[in-house]
Amino acid sequence: MFKPIYPVSGKIIREFSDQSLVYSKTLDEWTEHSGIDIEAEEGSDVKACFDGTIIDLGEDPLYGKYVVVDHSDGYISKYFNLKDLKYVQVGDIVRQGQKIGEVGDKL
């Protein structure tokens, strides 16, 4: 059974929304929001929400450094605004609660 945990402790500042448009300050447009945004202290540990395999990592001009984890059965989690990418590499297997990064200072 897929029972994810939150990747960081903090206040949810933007909920998931696939039914209605929400305004994105980052994109400066109204769009669906296919995730949640959690406000957390810079440098806080970011943990895998569930067991999986790192399938991508890199840097996006809008969202900063990121890691993508494939949890199988169609579940994928994406972690944006990371401080750096030194904790995992593509192909690594991670366990729920394992540190995969730290909160960055963007957004």
C-alpha positions as CSV (number, residue, x, y, z in Angstrom):
1,M,0.0,0.0,0.0
2,F,1.3,3.5,-0.9
3,K,1.4,5.6,2.3
4,P,3.7,8.5,1.7
5,I,5.0,10.9,4.3
6,Y,5.7,14.6,4.0
7,P,9.2,15.3,2.8
8,V,9.7,18.3,5.2
9,S,8.1,19.6,8.3
10,G,6.3,22.9,7.7
11,K,3.2,24.7,6.7
12,I,1.5,23.8,3.4
13,I,1.3,27.0,1.5
14,R,-0.2,25.7,-1.7
15,E,-2.4,22.7,-2.0
16,F,-2.7,20.2,-4.9
17,S,-5.2,21.4,-7.5
18,D,-6.1,19.5,-10.6
19,Q,-9.7,20.8,-10.8
20,S,-9.3,24.5,-10.6
21,L,-6.6,27.1,-11.5
22,V,-4.4,28.7,-8.9
23,Y,-2.1,31.7,-9.4
24,S,1.6,30.8,-9.5
25,K,3.9,33.7,-8.5
26,T,6.8,31.7,-9.9
27,L,5.3,31.3,-13.3
28,D,3.3,34.5,-13.2
29,E,0.2,32.7,-14.5
30,W,-2.9,30.8,-13.6
31,T,-2.4,27.1,-13.8
32,E,-3.2,23.7,-12.2
33,H,-1.0,22.8,-9.3
34,S,0.0,19.1,-9.5
35,G,1.8,19.0,-6.2
36,I,1.9,20.7,-2.8
37,D,4.2,23.5,-1.6
38,I,5.6,23.3,1.9
39,E,7.2,26.3,3.6
40,A,10.3,25.1,5.5
41,E,13.5,26.6,6.9
42,E,16.4,26.8,4.5
43,G,18.8,23.9,5.2
44,S,16.0,21.6,6.6
45,D,16.4,18.0,5.6
46,V,14.2,16.9,2.6
47,K,13.3,13.2,2.9
48,A,11.9,10.7,0.4
49,C,8.2,10.5,0.9
50,F,8.2,6.8,0.0
51,D,10.6,4.0,-1.2
52,G,11.8,4.4,-4.7
53,T,14.5,4.9,-7.3
54,I,16.1,8.3,-8.3
55,I,15.2,8.7,-12.0
56,D,16.2,12.3,-12.6
57,L,18.0,15.2,-11.0
58,G,19.1,18.6,-12.2
59,E,18.4,22.3,-12.2
60,D,15.4,24.1,-13.5
61,P,15.5,27.9,-14.1
62,L,12.2,28.4,-12.4
63,Y,12.2,25.8,-9.7
64,G,15.9,25.4,-8.8
65,K,17.6,22.2,-8.1
66,Y,15.4,19.1,-8.1
67,V,15.2,15.3,-7.6
68,V,12.6,13.0,-9.1
69,V,11.8,9.6,-7.4
70,D,9.9,6.8,-9.1
71,H,7.9,4.8,-6.5
72,S,6.5,2.4,-9.1
73,D,2.9,1.6,-9.9
74,G,2.6,5.1,-11.5
75,Y,3.7,7.1,-8.5
76,I,6.4,9.7,-8.9
77,S,7.5,12.4,-6.5
78,K,9.4,15.6,-7.4
79,Y,11.3,17.7,-4.9
80,F,12.2,21.2,-6.0
81,N,14.1,24.1,-4.5
82,L,16.9,22.0,-3.1
83,K,20.1,23.5,-1.8
84,D,22.3,21.1,-3.7
85,L,22.3,17.7,-5.4
86,K,25.0,15.9,-3.4
87,Y,22.9,13.3,-1.5
88,V,21.7,11.1,-4.3
89,Q,22.5,10.1,-7.9
90,V,20.3,8.8,-10.7
91,G,19.8,5.1,-10.1
92,D,20.0,5.2,-6.3
93,I,17.4,3.3,-4.4
94,V,16.0,5.4,-1.5
95,R,13.8,4.4,1.4
96,Q,10.9,6.3,2.9
97,G,12.3,9.0,5.3
98,Q,15.8,8.9,3.8
99,K,17.5,12.3,3.3
100,I,17.7,13.2,-0.3
101,G,18.5,16.9,0.0
102,E,18.1,20.1,1.9
103,V,15.7,23.0,1.4
104,G,17.2,25.8,-0.7
105,D,16.7,29.5,-0.6
106,K,14.7,30.1,-3.8
107,L,10.9,30.6,-4.3
